[in-house]
Amino acid sequence: MEQLNVGIIGAGRIGRVHAETLAFRIPEARVASITDIRREAAEAAAASFGIPAVADSAEELLASPEVEAVIICSSTDTHADLIVRAAEAGKHIFCEKPVDHSLEKIDRALEAAARAGVKLQIGFNRRFDANFARVRRAVVEGEIGTPQLVHIISRDPAPPPAEYAAASGGMFLDMTIHDFDMARFLTGDEVEEVYTAAGVMVDPEIGRAGDVDTALIVLRFRGGAIGTIDNSRKAVYGYDQRVEILGSRGSIATANCYPNEAVVSTATEIRRDLPLNFFMDRYTESFVEELRAFVRAVVDDTEPLVGGADGRVPVVMALAARKSYEENRPVRLAEVGPTR
């Protein structure tokens, strides 16, 4: 079987996930090279997943004629520049979200990919989750009629370190950005306006770092639907990932995923085990499916299912949400930048 030769930039947590997926779950591709600013991390991943080469730098990896596509898993502040450099090297690109915190840098990266004629897919893995895909299908096929209310719940089991919050761009760009993408994907509609109520209710250190850890965001869609995104950095019972859409003909909802379906019933209580604890457990299969879709797009020469524009719009939404919080008013996305 002819395989797509892939290079991975970044051997941290998500880099290792993608390396393992490509090594053991996607026979149409192979990892030819990996690099990380910590060489020992790249070497460890190479040893674990049978990767034949460890590059000293991203430049070396991108210069390799063997590498046909790259998976960018490095820190967010490197994404846009690496997209430009990969495009100029003629490599197809899968990049983790967000592309950048700056719309100007995002635009430069997207223009470089378009100019080079390479594929660019952004890593919004939740689109490939079977539960959310079923919600999307119910909307597309008209099962529930016209969407009227959209409720997205996304709560982490524990807050990140304050220093992470300070470097990540804040909750809206780091955590809520997945939910902004879900709002667009599930409804097939664009958001025109957001209003954010947020605060620090979990960890004062996050507040001192200039961020929030709890938020409720109201969305007004172009087609008339109203949505809410409910975020918390700490749900003591585990990773809370739920969605409901109410339409003119009915509703569809998804519940949390559990390690098993057992329910214990006694004379005093009915209980079950806690939900899967975090995204690495909850979204395991979606990480596989998004990479499979990327490889297929390259091999079959089709458009990626999550393109560059899909990476840009949630950043506009995140910046608008932050502006709404800071100014305590509804903010139209057009105030922040075009969503094109």
Number of C-alpha atoms within 10 A of each C-alpha: 6 9 13 20 18 26 30 29 28 23 27 17 12 16 24 21 18 21 25 20 23 21 18 12 15 16 14 16 23 22 27 24 25 30 28 23 15 13 17 13 19 27 19 15 23 23 13 13 16 17 21 13 17 23 21 15 16 21 15 12 24 26 15 14 11 14 21 19 29 28 28 30 25 22 16 20 17 13 24 25 18 22 28 21 19 28 27 16 18 20 26 26 26 26 25 22 24 26 28 24 22 15 18 11 17 24 17 15 25 22 16 20 24 14 11 17 14 20 23 30 27 25 25 24 20 23 22 20 18 14 17 20 14 16 22 20 13 19 21 15 9 15 16 19 16 20 25 18 19 24 19 23 16 20 25 21 19 18 17 14 11 18 11 14 22 16 13 19 20 21 22 25 23 19 21 25 23 20 23 23 21 21 24 16 19 23 23 14 15 17 24 17 21 26 23 24 16 21 15 18 15 17 18 14 15 23 17 12 15 14 22 25 25 19 22 18 21 20 28 19 23 12 15 14 20 18 22 20 21 19 25 26 23 20 16 12 15 17 25 24 21 18 22 19 25 19 20 13 11 13 20 17 16 15 12 15 19 16 13 11 8 10 9 9 10 7 5 6 7 9 11 13 13 15 20 21 18 16 14 14 14 20 17 14 16 18 21 20 20 25 23 18 18 26 24 17 18 19 14 9 11 12 15 19 17 21 17 22 16 19 25 25 23 26 29 23 29 26 24 25 32 23 20 21 21 12 12 13 14 19 23 20 20 13 12 17 16 11 17 7
